[in-house]
Amino acid sequence: AQQPGTPLSEQEYRQFFKFLRITIQASTACYLRELYGCKNSLVQTLDKYENHGVIPPGPICSELPGNPLFPSFCTFSLYRCIMNKYFLKV
C-alpha cells in the first residue's frame, strides 16, 4: 500500500482514468473543476482518490520539463485538464 498523499502509480493512474471514462468521463471531471473550483466536495473527493486519500499541499513540482511549480494540487490538475495531459504526475 502506498502512503497517503503520494501520487498513484502508472497502473493506478490507468485505473483511475478508466474509472472516470466509465462513470463520468475525464472531460466532465475537468469541467466540474473549472465550474466549481477546488473547494467543491466532488472535486476534492477526486483529488483525494488520485493521491491515496490526501490532497498534497502546494507547491507542486511536476514531471514537466524544467519542473515547473504549481501553487496547489488543484492548479496542477487544472493545468492537466486544459492541456489534456491526464497522466502527467507530480
C-alpha positions as CSV (number, residue, x, y, z in Angstrom):
1,A,0.0,0.0,0.0
2,Q,1.2,3.5,-0.8
3,Q,1.5,6.2,1.8
4,P,-1.3,8.8,2.0
5,G,-0.6,11.9,-0.1
6,T,1.6,10.1,-2.6
7,P,0.7,10.1,-6.3
8,L,-0.8,7.0,-7.9
9,S,1.4,4.5,-9.7
10,E,1.2,4.3,-13.5
11,Q,-1.2,1.3,-13.1
12,E,-3.3,3.1,-10.6
13,Y,-3.5,6.2,-12.9
14,R,-4.8,4.0,-15.7
15,Q,-7.4,2.5,-13.4
16,F,-8.3,6.0,-12.1
17,F,-9.0,7.4,-15.5
18,K,-10.6,4.2,-16.8
19,F,-13.0,4.6,-13.9
20,L,-13.6,8.3,-14.9
21,R,-14.2,7.3,-18.5
22,I,-16.7,4.6,-17.5
23,T,-18.6,6.8,-15.0
24,I,-18.4,10.5,-15.8
25,Q,-15.6,10.9,-18.4
26,A,-12.3,12.8,-17.6
27,S,-13.6,15.8,-19.5
28,T,-16.6,16.0,-17.2
29,A,-14.3,15.9,-14.2
30,C,-12.3,18.7,-15.7
31,Y,-15.5,20.7,-16.4
32,L,-16.5,20.3,-12.8
33,R,-13.1,21.5,-11.7
34,E,-13.4,24.6,-13.9
35,L,-17.0,25.2,-13.0
36,Y,-16.9,24.7,-9.2
37,G,-13.2,25.1,-8.3
38,C,-11.0,23.5,-5.7
39,K,-13.4,23.8,-2.8
40,N,-16.1,21.6,-4.3
41,S,-16.6,18.4,-2.4
42,L,-16.7,16.2,-5.6
43,V,-13.5,17.8,-6.9
44,Q,-11.8,17.3,-3.6
45,T,-13.0,13.7,-3.5
46,L,-11.5,13.1,-6.9
47,D,-8.2,14.8,-5.8
48,K,-8.1,12.7,-2.7
49,Y,-8.8,9.5,-4.6
50,E,-6.0,10.3,-7.0
51,N,-3.5,10.8,-4.1
52,H,-4.3,7.9,-1.8
53,G,-6.7,9.9,0.4
54,V,-4.8,13.2,0.9
55,I,-4.7,16.3,-1.2
56,P,-1.0,17.2,-1.4
57,P,-0.2,20.7,-0.1
58,G,1.5,23.1,-2.5
59,P,3.7,24.0,-4.1
60,I,3.5,21.1,-6.5
61,C,6.5,20.2,-8.7
62,S,5.6,18.2,-11.8
63,E,7.3,15.9,-14.3
64,L,7.2,18.6,-16.9
65,P,10.5,19.7,-18.5
66,G,12.2,22.2,-16.2
67,N,10.0,21.0,-13.3
68,P,7.6,24.0,-13.2
69,L,5.9,24.6,-9.8
70,F,2.2,25.0,-9.3
71,P,0.8,26.7,-6.2
72,S,-1.6,23.8,-5.4
73,F,-2.6,20.4,-6.5
74,C,-5.8,21.8,-7.8
75,T,-3.9,24.3,-10.0
76,F,-1.8,21.4,-11.3
77,S,-4.9,19.4,-12.1
78,L,-6.5,22.3,-13.8
79,Y,-3.3,22.6,-16.0
80,R,-3.6,18.9,-16.8
81,C,-7.2,19.4,-17.8
82,I,-6.5,22.4,-20.0
83,M,-3.6,20.7,-21.7
84,N,-5.3,17.3,-21.9
85,K,-2.3,15.7,-20.1
86,Y,-4.3,13.5,-17.7
87,F,-1.4,11.1,-16.9
88,L,1.1,13.9,-16.0
89,K,2.3,13.3,-12.5
90,V,3.8,15.3,-9.7
